[in-house]
Amino acid sequence: MSSDTIVAIATPPGRGGVGIVRISGPLSATIAKQIIGLCPAPRYAHYGNFTSHTQQLLDRGIALFFQAPHSFTGEDVLELHGHGGPVVLDMLVASAVAMGARLARPGEFSERAFLNDKLDLSQAEAIADLINAASQQAARQAMNSLSGEFSKQIRTLTDALIQLRVNVESAIDFPEEEIDFLTDGHIERSLEQVIAQLSVVLQKAQQGVLVREGMKVAIAGRPNAGKSSLLNALAQQDIAIVTDIPGTTRDVLSEHIHIDGMPLHISDTAGLRNTRDKVEQIGMDRAWQAFRQADRILLLIDSSDPQQLDIDKHWPEFVNDPEMRRKLTLAYNKIDLDSAQYQVAQHPQPDLSTVAISAHTGQGLAQLKAHLKQVMGYTANSEGSFSARRRHLDALQSAEKLLCLGLQQLRSHSAGELLAEDLRHAQQYLNQITGEFSSDDLLGKIFSSFCIGK
C-alpha cells in the first residue's frame, strides 16, 4: 500500500453531463468527510453537496467509497460524480490537494492496482488497450486480456516450464537414480509439448498485435499509375486528389481504415520518376521512408503501359533489395482498359505476390483485401484471442528461441546443465509478460503511456 493519496479527473477533458474525480490512498475517507460531510458506506451511492476545503459549495452529486482491499487499486478509493464542467472538476481536485492528496501521474491508479496484486501487468496494459480500441474486435480482445485470458495461457506455460526444470535439475543433482530423465525421452517429449503450446500462444499474440496496431501499407508506383485512386477506393471516400496530371501527389497521404476488422494504415506516396522539381524530390524521399517503415508495399503498375511490365528492368530498387522484395506485392492496375496488357505468364515472379485490379471500377479489390489479410495472418475469428503488444511478442519469441536451442542441445549432447539454464531464462521472459519479473524502468515506461486518471 502507498503512503500517499492521489487524485485526478477520471473522465475525458472537455464538457459533459457527468464528470468523475477519483481519489485513492489512506486519506480517501478523511477527504470524503471534508468534502461531503461523511464517509459513505462502502459501495453505496451517497447523494449530497460537494464543498471545498474552505467550506464553499462547489457542486452536488454522487459519492462512492470503496474500502481497501475491495477497490480497483486495492486501497481506499473515493469517487466524486458531479457535473462535467472542467472548472468544477478542477476545483474539486484543488480541494482534494489542499486536504492532503497530490496529483496522480499518468497511469498511477492502474500502477497501484498492479503493485497491490489486483491486476498483473498484461491485464493492466489491457485497460489502456480497451480504452484505445479502434474496432469491435480490438475491444473484445482487450476485454479477454483484462479478464485474464492471456495471463492464464502464460501461467500454463510457466507451470509446464517449472515442472520441466524440476525434472532436469533432479536428473543433474541425482545422477545415480535408476531413471534418467535426460535420456529416457520423457523430458524431450515434455519440452516438445511446451514448444508447441508456446507456438499457439505466439500466433494468438501476433494476431492481437495486428488488431491493436494495424498493418502499415504503402502504395508505390509511377505518376498516374492510379495510386490515389486506389487509396480512395480502399477508403471508400475521396481523400486524395485524382487528376490526369502526373505528379499530383507530392507528399505522403495516409488514411486509417478497416478491412473486416483488421486496422489498415495505408499511405499514398509521390510518384517515382526522375525529376528536377525539388518539391517532388522531397516527396519521393518521404515515399522511400514510408516504404522502409511499411509492413507491405503495393507496387502499383499501369498495365496499359508496356514499359512498366518488365519488373526486373524498371523496378530494380524493389526487386533487388531483399528487405523490399520480402514485403512486395505487384498490383497491376487499370485492367478494365482495352489497352491493358497484364498477363501473369508473361511476367513470372515466383516469390512475389501478384494481384490484378481496377481502382476505377473496383474489379479485383476484394482479392486485394483478402491478400492483405492473408499475408499478415489475420483472421476475423476472435475466439480465444487476446490483445498483445510488441514487448509480449519479443518475450514469447525469445522464450521460444531458448526452448528450441535447449531441445537441440538435449538431443545432440544430453546437455542437462545447458538445458536447465535455457529453461530458467525462458521462464524469466514469460514472467516479464505478467510482471512477475520486470524492471522498474519497464514499469515506468508502460504506465506513463496511460491517460491520467486511469
Phi, psi and omega in degrees: 000140179280150181273345180252165183247136183243155180218147177195158171281127186263354179257160185297155177299151179114186182263144179199171180295323182227138173231146185239131171251128183247135180232134181221133178138179187294340180269003185302314180295320179296317179295323178300317181296326181281325184277317184245000175090354179196167173260115183300154173299140183305131175069016175244133181285134177239125179259131181184191180278146172251120180244156181277179178292346176257015179067025176272134179290123182255323187189172170234140181184200184251135176246137177235134179239131178241118184273138179300142004266014187269065178211173180300316182273347186086359179248175169297130182231134175241130176241130178250114181257101180240198177285149190272036175274134183299326180293315180299314181295321178297322179293323177295318178296315180299322178293319178297321177295318178296336180269005173120353178277169173232160180293136181284147172281162175304128177076008187289330177295315178294324179297319178293324176299320177293312182294334179264017175062030173273335179217152167268178189293320180293327176291320178297318177296328180294334176298311178297322180294323179293319179296321186265006183302132182256001179209165179297321180294320177298321179294319179296318180293321178296321179293323176299318178293318179297328178283353175102010183296313179296313181299321180299317181290325177293319180292326176298316176296318181296317179298321178295321178293321179298317179295321176297317180297321178299313182294317182294312183290332174293319179294328179286317185282334183232067183293344184278353180295153184294325182263121178256101182298336183286336185243350183272001176091351183295311182292321180300315180294319180295319180294321177298321179294319179296317179298319179295318179294319179296323179299321178294315179296320179297319179296318178294322179295320177298320176296319180297319178295319180298314181292325182284315187262333181086173181252132178266119180238128177246133179264123180244162176155174178287162172304140179068019176284345180106021183296313180294324177296322179293318177301313180297321181293318180290322180280345181060034173199159182278092180266313182261147176286130181243120175221172176268010178271120180299140176085021179298317179276119182251342184230174176280125179246119186246150178216145180255119180228178176232141173241103181052040178094349178272119178294139182227120174260101187251136185237128171268133186238167179296145178296141184268117178196166174283127182206154175259357180291116185296321180296317179294325178296319177298319178299320179290325175299318178291328177297315180295327175296319177295322179297318181294329183271349186284152171280331181214141177245123173264106177274104185274122184243129177285106185288351177269358179251105184302330183293335182275351188279343177274094188297312183297326183280316189262349181229049182295333181298332181265312188282338181264352177263114185304320181292316178294316182297325182299327184247027185261136170235127177275118181246104180277113185261169176065033180287354177280346182280146178296333182276359180298135183239022183290125173217121182302318185295334181283339185227064183290130174225087190306324184264005180251137175282144184225134174226152178242128187219168166226106179295337182284314183263343183091358180297130178084354182293325178297319178293323177296316179297317178298322178296316181297319177295322183292316184291336178266357179071029184274140173225141181282352180284116183259009181296124179073008182273167181206160177282149181210164182235169181301323181294328176294316177300315180301316181294316180294318179293322178294319178295317179297318180298317180294318181293321177294322177295316179298321178296319179297316180294324179294317182292322186271327187230359187050043187276087182295319182296317179293321178296318179300320180291319178296320179296321180296314180292323178298319178296322178297320178298318178294323180293336176296330182293315182271351177093007179285343178218086184218146178278157177297326179297319179296316180298317180299319181293319183293308187285337178291343179275354179283162174282155178292138180096001179235000000 
